[in-house]
Amino acid sequence: MTGTLVPRDDPESMAHAMRAYAESPELCKRHGVEARRTVERRFGMDAMVNAYLGVYDRLLARKTRRIRT
């Protein structure tokens, strides 16, 4: 888990969530570590390179199909 979801327009739930973080440094650290892992996995260098390779592969496949026909 990377955070705490609260209903929108519910300040009491938001206050409870914020209080839980204020009272629990371990919870803050755990959620922070997981959030960073998620961001690095989805948006880090490896993810970016793989996304570009996917684009190039699709474009090359499209070009190759056009040449054959």
Steps between C-alpha positions, in 0.01 A plus 500: 500500500633843408258725682161541659189563293225707651161593359495834326323778681556325834731716710455277805637198313789712372573617853503139626737395222733792566495427871594136434806622307589753768483233769680229307839575345519130404182536291642809327824319421328183379262689271783723377722204415217326313406819315858551385520138381180547303621823338838352409339187356247695290706807406866413558769461237425131434131573450577789266747296292252212473225739394720647227600153383133409477433806283794419272395135474143595402621752243747251354232230482265741322770602254596137437135411425479784245815386322369143465168606347 
